[in-house]
Amino acid sequence: MNLKINNAPDIAGLRFRNIQDESDCAGMAQVHEARKAHDGVDELSSWEVIPTAKDLHDLVSRDHADTLIAEINDEIVGYTTLEWWMQDDSTAVYLHVGYVAPDQRNRGIGSTMIAWAEQRIRELTVQHGRVGKIEFAANGSSSEPDTNKLLLDHGYHVAWTQVDFDFPATHDAPILPLPEGIELRTVTEAHYLPIALCYGAAYRADGISGANTDPQKFADELRREALSRYSDLWQVAWDANTNQVAGLMLVFIEQGVGKWIEVATHPNWQGRGLARALIYRAIRALRERNVKAVRLSTGNDAGAAVFYERVGFRAVKEFPLYRKSFQ
């Protein structure tokens, strides 16, 4: 059923509607194929992918009212969808993710989808009974000037930026000695909670909080088959004296690309070269699996960037994450 959208652009054959069923997914996937080259999509990235029609089937299982499709003469030319979560500081974040085929941009379709998303989010906050701080959220990338300009023009600001790093295949990953008193152990499921405790301690020491700093939640996350199946690649260093995890380098493989889960060093062992030694060991383990690239993504913290560049990584792309106060 067509939706009546206020202030929609006057384009012959344009209509807006909610997603209906899996038959919509092929057209939505085609929008991504059309934008792949134009937007410089990096398919090795942890932050952006080109989904297939099958990948998009999950949208059909959600509330159809949360996904808007734009069509011209029955051809899908764009869509936007919503998701939401609560931050540790009790801020309710409502993310809208939208895409428009390159040949249909700058015609008002993207602006219309943003306006629709914000209105739908207002309805959802009432349904969810939200009180307190609420924020609109959206994402962009350094190779998508159209998206970045559109969001800035609609009052969004860059809250922070994720940076993708690549470890070039030409770079060596030497085996460095571990600090005295440190030993590597083969990972078992019984180690997941000690790993999570080390990770939480490392990030709290740096003043960082987040979902993964809850030890039990992080341990449960590591049990997921998509991650745990690669536990033989994980580099987990133990303090032989205290029998506690001193450092960790957790990786997995996705579509042939080696990617980071987390890297962390317990505060008691920071500054001794442990993280660098574990990173190189993980890279060597990934290369033995014939991965086509090694990638990590981190926030635009200057210290982290300097560290990874010294290890041998190079920044390849930035992903600005936008926020806007709820009004």
GUTOR-865604 format. One record per residue (C-alpha): residue in three letters; x, y, z; residue number from 1. Coordinates in nm, 2 decimals, padded with zeros to 4 digits, always signed. Each point is the difference from the previous one (the first is absolute). Last residue first. Layout:
<recs>
REC   residuo       px       py       pz   num
REC       ALA        X        Y        Z   NUM
...
</recs>
This chain:
<recs>
REC   residuo       px       py       pz   num
REC       GLN   +01.31   +01.70   +01.93   327
REC       PHE   +00.26   -00.28   +00.03   326
REC       SER   +00.36   +00.13   -00.02   325
REC       LYS   +00.18   -00.10   -00.31   324
REC       ARG   +00.28   -00.26   -00.04   323
REC       TYR   +00.24   -00.10   -00.27   322
REC       LEU   +00.26   -00.28   -00.02   321
REC       PRO   +00.28   +00.10   -00.24   320
REC       PHE   +00.16   -00.31   -00.17   319
REC       GLU   +00.36   +00.05   -00.10   318
REC       LYS   +00.20   -00.21   -00.25   317
REC       VAL   +00.34   -00.15   -00.07   316
REC       ALA   +00.21   +00.07   +00.31   315
REC       ARG   +00.32   -00.20   -00.02   314
REC       PHE   +00.12   -00.27   +00.23   313
REC       GLY   +00.36   -00.07   +00.07   312
REC       VAL   +00.03   -00.02   +00.38   311
REC       ARG   +00.10   +00.36   +00.01   310
REC       GLU   -00.32   +00.08   -00.20   309
REC       TYR   -00.20   -00.19   +00.26   308
REC       PHE   +00.15   +00.19   +00.29   307
REC       VAL   -00.04   +00.34   -00.16   306
REC       ALA   -00.37   -00.07   -00.08   305
REC       ALA   -00.07   -00.12   +00.35   304
REC       GLY   +00.16   +00.31   +00.15   303
REC       ALA   -00.19   +00.24   -00.23   302
REC       ASP   -00.33   -00.16   +00.09   301
REC       ASN   -00.21   -00.01   -00.33   300
REC       GLY   -00.19   -00.31   +00.12   299
REC       THR   +00.12   -00.34   -00.12   298
REC       SER   -00.04   -00.24   -00.29   297
REC       LEU   +00.23   -00.28   -00.08   296
REC       ARG   +00.09   -00.18   -00.33   295
REC       VAL   +00.22   -00.28   -00.12   294
REC       ALA   -00.03   -00.09   -00.37   293
REC       LYS   -00.04   -00.29   -00.24   292
REC       VAL   +00.01   -00.26   +00.28   291
REC       ASN   +00.22   -00.31   -00.08   290
REC       ARG   -00.07   -00.18   +00.34   289
REC       GLU   +00.38   +00.03   +00.07   288
REC       ARG   -00.05   +00.37   -00.06   287
REC       LEU   -00.25   +00.01   +00.29   286
REC       ALA   +00.25   -00.17   +00.24   285
REC       ARG   +00.28   +00.24   -00.10   284
REC       ILE   -00.24   +00.30   +00.06   283
REC       ALA   -00.09   -00.14   +00.34   282
REC       ARG   +00.37   -00.04   +00.09   281
REC       TYR   +00.07   +00.35   -00.11   280
REC       ILE   -00.29   +00.14   +00.21   279
REC       LEU   +00.11   -00.20   +00.31   278
REC       ALA   +00.35   +00.14   -00.01   277
REC       ARG   -00.12   +00.35   -00.05   276
REC       ALA   -00.25   -00.03   +00.29   275
REC       LEU   +00.28   -00.13   +00.23   274
REC       GLY   +00.25   +00.27   -00.06   273
REC       ARG   +00.05   +00.09   +00.36   272
REC       GLY   -00.20   +00.32   +00.03   271
REC       GLN   -00.31   -00.17   +00.15   270
REC       TRP   +00.04   -00.31   +00.21   269
REC       ASN   -00.17   +00.10   +00.33   268
REC       PRO   -00.26   +00.19   -00.20   267
REC       HIS   -00.12   -00.32   -00.17   266
REC       THR   +00.07   +00.02   -00.37   265
REC       ALA   -00.27   +00.01   -00.27   264
REC       VAL   -00.08   -00.10   -00.36   263
REC       GLU   -00.35   -00.08   -00.11   262
REC       ILE   -00.20   -00.17   -00.27   261
REC       TRP   +00.24   +00.09   -00.28   260
REC       LYS   -00.05   -00.11   -00.35   259
REC       GLY   +00.17   -00.25   -00.24   258
REC       VAL   -00.17   +00.02   -00.34   257
REC       GLY   -00.10   -00.31   -00.20   256
REC       GLN   -00.37   +00.07   +00.02   255
REC       GLU   +00.02   +00.06   +00.37   254
REC       ILE   +00.29   -00.14   +00.21   253
REC       PHE   +00.03   +00.05   +00.37   252
REC       VAL   +00.24   +00.17   +00.24   251
REC       LEU   +00.07   +00.04   +00.37   250
REC       MET   +00.33   +00.14   +00.13   249
REC       LEU   +00.02   -00.02   +00.37   248
REC       GLY   +00.21   +00.12   +00.30   247
REC       ALA   +00.08   -00.08   +00.36   246
REC       VAL   -00.26   -00.27   +00.06   245
REC       GLN   +00.03   -00.11   +00.36   244
REC       ASN   +00.18   -00.29   +00.16   243
REC       THR   +00.17   +00.24   +00.24   242
REC       ASN   +00.36   -00.12   -00.04   241
REC       ALA   -00.03   -00.14   -00.36   240
REC       ASP   -00.16   +00.32   -00.12   239
REC       TRP   -00.18   -00.13   -00.31   238
REC       ALA   +00.01   +00.11   -00.36   237
REC       VAL   -00.29   -00.08   -00.24   236
REC       GLN   +00.07   +00.00   -00.37   235
REC       TRP   -00.32   -00.11   -00.18   234
REC       LEU   +00.04   -00.21   -00.31   233
REC       ASP   -00.12   -00.32   +00.16   232
REC       SER   -00.30   +00.20   +00.11   231
REC       TYR   -00.12   +00.03   -00.36   230
REC       ARG   -00.32   -00.21   +00.04   229
REC       SER   -00.07   +00.22   +00.31   228
REC       LEU   -00.08   +00.30   -00.22   227
REC       ALA   -00.28   -00.11   -00.23   226
REC       GLU   -00.10   -00.27   +00.25   225
REC       ARG   -00.09   +00.25   +00.27   224
REC       ARG   +00.18   -00.08   +00.32   223
REC       LEU   +00.20   +00.33   -00.02   222
REC       GLU   -00.33   +00.19   +00.05   221
REC       ASP   -00.07   -00.19   +00.31   220
REC       ALA   +00.34   +00.10   +00.14   219
REC       PHE   -00.07   +00.36   -00.09   218
REC       LYS   -00.33   +00.00   +00.17   217
REC       GLN   +00.15   -00.16   +00.31   216
REC       PRO   +00.29   +00.24   +00.02   215
REC       ASP   -00.20   +00.32   -00.05   214
REC       THR   +00.26   +00.21   -00.17   213
REC       ASN   -00.13   -00.13   -00.34   212
REC       ALA   -00.31   +00.22   +00.03   211
REC       GLY   +00.20   +00.32   +00.04   210
REC       SER   +00.21   +00.21   +00.23   209
REC       ILE   +00.34   +00.16   -00.07   208
REC       GLY   +00.20   +00.19   +00.26   207
REC       ASP   +00.33   -00.15   -00.11   206
REC       ALA   +00.03   -00.22   +00.31   205
REC       ARG   -00.36   -00.10   -00.06   204
REC       TYR   +00.10   -00.13   -00.34   203
REC       ALA   +00.28   -00.21   +00.13   202
REC       ALA   -00.20   -00.14   +00.29   201
REC       GLY   -00.29   -00.09   -00.22   200
REC       TYR   +00.23   -00.19   -00.25   199
REC       CYS   +00.17   -00.19   +00.28   198
REC       LEU   -00.33   -00.10   +00.16   197
REC       ALA   -00.13   -00.11   -00.35   196
REC       ILE   +00.30   -00.23   -00.05   195
REC       PRO   -00.05   -00.14   +00.35   194
REC       LEU   -00.36   -00.07   -00.10   193
REC       TYR   +00.08   -00.16   -00.33   192
REC       HIS   +00.27   -00.23   +00.14   191
REC       ALA   -00.23   -00.29   +00.10   190
REC       GLU   -00.09   -00.02   -00.37   189
REC       THR   +00.35   -00.10   -00.08   188
REC       VAL   +00.29   +00.20   -00.15   187
REC       THR   +00.34   -00.16   -00.04   186
REC       ARG   +00.23   +00.18   +00.24   185
REC       LEU   +00.27   +00.26   -00.06   184
REC       GLU   +00.24   +00.08   +00.29   183
REC       ILE   +00.11   +00.32   +00.17   182
REC       GLY   +00.25   +00.02   +00.29   181
REC       GLU   +00.27   +00.17   -00.20   180
REC       PRO   -00.15   +00.22   -00.28   179
REC       LEU   -00.07   -00.19   -00.32   178
REC       PRO   +00.27   -00.01   -00.27   177
REC       LEU   -00.10   +00.14   -00.34   176
REC       ILE   -00.09   -00.22   -00.30   175
REC       PRO   +00.02   +00.23   -00.30   174
REC       ALA   -00.30   +00.10   -00.20   173
REC       ASP   +00.15   +00.13   -00.33   172
REC       HIS   -00.18   +00.25   -00.22   171
REC       THR   -00.07   -00.08   -00.37   170
REC       ALA   -00.35   -00.13   +00.07   169
REC       PRO   -00.09   +00.34   +00.13   168
REC       PHE   -00.16   +00.02   +00.34   167
REC       ASP   -00.31   +00.20   -00.06   166
REC       PHE   -00.17   +00.25   +00.23   165
REC       ASP   -00.36   +00.12   +00.00   164
REC       VAL   -00.07   +00.31   +00.20   163
REC       GLN   -00.32   +00.07   +00.20   162
REC       THR   -00.10   +00.36   +00.05   161
REC       TRP   -00.18   +00.18   +00.28   160
REC       ALA   -00.30   +00.21   +00.06   159
REC       VAL   +00.00   +00.15   -00.34   158
REC       HIS   -00.29   +00.24   -00.01   157
REC       TYR   -00.35   -00.02   -00.14   156
REC       GLY   -00.22   +00.30   -00.08   155
REC       HIS   -00.16   -00.10   -00.33   154
REC       ASP   +00.27   +00.16   -00.22   153
REC       LEU   +00.27   -00.19   +00.19   152
REC       LEU   -00.19   -00.33   -00.08   151
REC       LEU   -00.03   +00.08   -00.37   150
REC       LYS   +00.36   +00.12   -00.03   149
REC       ASN   +00.13   -00.32   +00.15   148
REC       THR   -00.22   -00.22   -00.22   147
REC       ASP   +00.11   +00.17   -00.32   146
REC       PRO   +00.36   +00.02   +00.10   145
REC       GLU   +00.01   -00.38   +00.03   144
REC       SER   +00.37   -00.11   -00.01   143
REC       SER   +00.08   +00.11   +00.36   142
REC       SER   -00.29   -00.20   +00.13   141
REC       GLY   -00.35   +00.06   +00.14   140
REC       ASN   -00.22   -00.11   +00.28   139
REC       ALA   -00.32   +00.12   +00.17   138
REC       ALA   -00.13   +00.06   +00.35   137
REC       PHE   -00.29   +00.18   +00.16   136
REC       GLU   +00.04   +00.05   +00.37   135
REC       ILE   -00.21   -00.04   +00.31   134
REC       LYS   +00.08   +00.11   +00.36   133
REC       GLY   -00.26   -00.07   +00.27   132
REC       VAL   -00.33   -00.17   -00.04   131
REC       ARG   -00.09   -00.26   -00.26   130
REC       GLY   -00.34   -00.17   +00.03   129
REC       HIS   +00.08   -00.24   -00.28   128
REC       GLN   -00.31   +00.09   -00.20   127
REC       VAL   +00.07   +00.37   +00.06   126
REC       THR   +00.36   -00.04   -00.11   125
REC       LEU   -00.13   -00.20   -00.30   124
REC       GLU   -00.22   +00.28   -00.13   123
REC       ARG   +00.29   +00.25   +00.02   122
REC       ILE   +00.21   -00.25   -00.18   121
REC       ARG   -00.25   -00.02   -00.28   120
REC       GLN   +00.01   +00.38   -00.04   119
REC       GLU   +00.38   +00.00   -00.01   118
REC       ALA   +00.00   -00.28   -00.25   117
REC       TRP   -00.25   +00.18   -00.23   116
REC       ALA   +00.20   +00.32   +00.01   115
REC       ILE   +00.31   -00.20   -00.08   114
REC       MET   -00.17   -00.18   -00.29   113
REC       THR   -00.13   +00.33   -00.14   112
REC       SER   +00.35   +00.15   +00.01   111
REC       GLY   +00.14   -00.30   -00.19   110
REC       ILE   -00.27   +00.02   -00.27   109
REC       GLY   +00.04   +00.37   -00.05   108
REC       ARG   +00.14   -00.01   -00.36   107
REC       ASN   +00.37   +00.02   +00.09   106
REC       ARG   +00.04   -00.37   -00.05   105
REC       GLN   -00.19   -00.22   -00.25   104
REC       ASP   +00.29   -00.10   -00.21   103
REC       PRO   +00.20   -00.11   +00.31   102
REC       ALA   -00.27   -00.24   +00.12   101
REC       VAL   -00.11   +00.11   +00.35   100
REC       TYR   +00.09   -00.16   +00.33    99
REC       GLY   -00.12   +00.05   +00.35    98
REC       VAL   +00.10   -00.11   +00.35    97
REC       HIS   -00.20   +00.15   +00.29    96
REC       LEU   +00.14   -00.05   +00.35    95
REC       TYR   -00.21   +00.07   +00.31    94
REC       VAL   +00.22   +00.04   +00.32    93
REC       ALA   -00.16   +00.01   +00.35    92
REC       THR   +00.26   +00.15   +00.23    91
REC       SER   +00.01   -00.19   +00.33    90
REC       ASP   +00.38   +00.07   +00.05    89
REC       ASP   +00.08   -00.36   -00.09    88
REC       GLN   -00.17   +00.06   -00.34    87
REC       MET   -00.35   -00.13   -00.07    86
REC       TRP   -00.08   -00.15   -00.35    85
REC       TRP   -00.18   +00.08   -00.32    84
REC       GLU   -00.06   -00.12   -00.36    83
REC       LEU   -00.15   +00.17   -00.30    82
REC       THR   -00.02   -00.05   -00.38    81
REC       THR   +00.04   +00.21   -00.31    80
REC       TYR   -00.06   -00.08   -00.36    79
REC       GLY   +00.10   +00.11   -00.35    78
REC       VAL   -00.06   -00.03   -00.37    77
REC       ILE   -00.24   -00.29   -00.01    76
REC       GLU   -00.16   -00.03   -00.34    75
REC       ASP   -00.38   +00.01   -00.01    74
REC       ASN   -00.01   +00.31   -00.22    73
REC       ILE   +00.23   +00.18   +00.25    72
REC       GLU   +00.02   -00.17   +00.33    71
REC       ALA   +00.10   +00.11   +00.35    70
REC       ILE   -00.01   -00.26   +00.28    69
REC       LEU   -00.05   +00.07   +00.37    68
REC       THR   +00.09   -00.26   +00.27    67
REC       ASP   -00.13   +00.04   +00.36    66
REC       ALA   -00.37   -00.06   -00.09    65
REC       HIS   +00.09   -00.35   -00.12    64
REC       ASP   +00.07   -00.10   +00.36    63
REC       ARG   +00.29   -00.24   -00.03    62
REC       SER   +00.01   -00.33   -00.18    61
REC       VAL   +00.01   +00.17   -00.34    60
REC       LEU   +00.31   +00.19   +00.10    59
REC       ASP   +00.18   -00.33   +00.07    58
REC       HIS   -00.05   -00.09   -00.37    57
REC       LEU   +00.27   +00.26   -00.09    56
REC       ASP   +00.29   -00.25   +00.01    55
REC       LYS   -00.19   -00.22   -00.25    54
REC       ALA   -00.03   +00.29   -00.24    53
REC       THR   +00.38   +00.04   +00.02    52
REC       PRO   +00.16   +00.26   +00.22    51
REC       ILE   +00.29   +00.22   -00.11    50
REC       VAL   +00.19   +00.05   +00.32    49
REC       GLU   +00.12   +00.28   +00.21    48
REC       TRP   +00.15   +00.03   +00.35    47
REC       SER   +00.23   -00.30   +00.04    46
REC       SER   +00.16   +00.10   -00.33    45
REC       LEU   +00.12   -00.24   -00.27    44
REC       GLU   -00.29   +00.10   -00.23    43
REC       ASP   +00.12   +00.36   -00.01    42
REC       VAL   -00.29   +00.19   -00.16    41
REC       GLY   +00.14   +00.29   -00.21    40
REC       ASP   -00.34   +00.17   -00.01    39
REC       HIS   -00.03   +00.00   -00.38    38
REC       ALA   +00.15   -00.35   -00.03    37
REC       LYS   -00.24   -00.17   +00.23    36
REC       ARG   -00.29   +00.23   -00.04    35
REC       ALA   -00.18   -00.19   -00.28    34
REC       GLU   +00.07   -00.34   +00.17    33
REC       HIS   -00.15   +00.14   +00.32    32
REC       VAL   -00.32   +00.12   -00.18    31
REC       GLN   -00.02   -00.35   -00.16    30
REC       ALA   -00.01   -00.15   +00.35    29
REC       MET   -00.32   +00.20   +00.07    28
REC       GLY   -00.15   -00.13   -00.33    27
REC       ALA   +00.08   -00.36   +00.09    26
REC       CYS   -00.14   +00.04   +00.35    25
REC       ASP   -00.34   +00.12   -00.10    24
REC       SER   -00.12   -00.35   -00.09    23
REC       GLU   +00.08   -00.10   +00.36    22
REC       ASP   -00.32   +00.17   +00.13    21
REC       GLN   -00.17   +00.34   +00.03    20
REC       ILE   +00.24   +00.28   +00.08    19
REC       ASN   -00.18   +00.32   +00.08    18
REC       ARG   -00.10   +00.24   -00.28    17
REC       PHE   +00.11   +00.31   -00.18    16
REC       ARG   -00.09   +00.10   -00.35    15
REC       LEU   +00.17   +00.17   -00.29    14
REC       GLY   -00.15   -00.05   -00.35    13
REC       ALA   +00.07   +00.36   -00.11    12
REC       ILE   +00.21   +00.18   +00.26    11
REC       ASP   -00.16   +00.28   +00.21    10
REC       PRO   +00.22   -00.03   +00.31     9
REC       ALA   -00.18   -00.11   +00.32     8
REC       ASN   -00.11   +00.29   +00.22     7
REC       ASN   -00.22   -00.22   +00.22     6
REC       ILE   +00.01   -00.37   -00.07     5
REC       LYS   -00.32   -00.18   -00.07     4
REC       LEU   +00.09   -00.37   +00.00     3
REC       ASN   -00.08   -00.23   -00.28     2
REC       MET   -00.13   -00.35   +00.09     1
</recs>
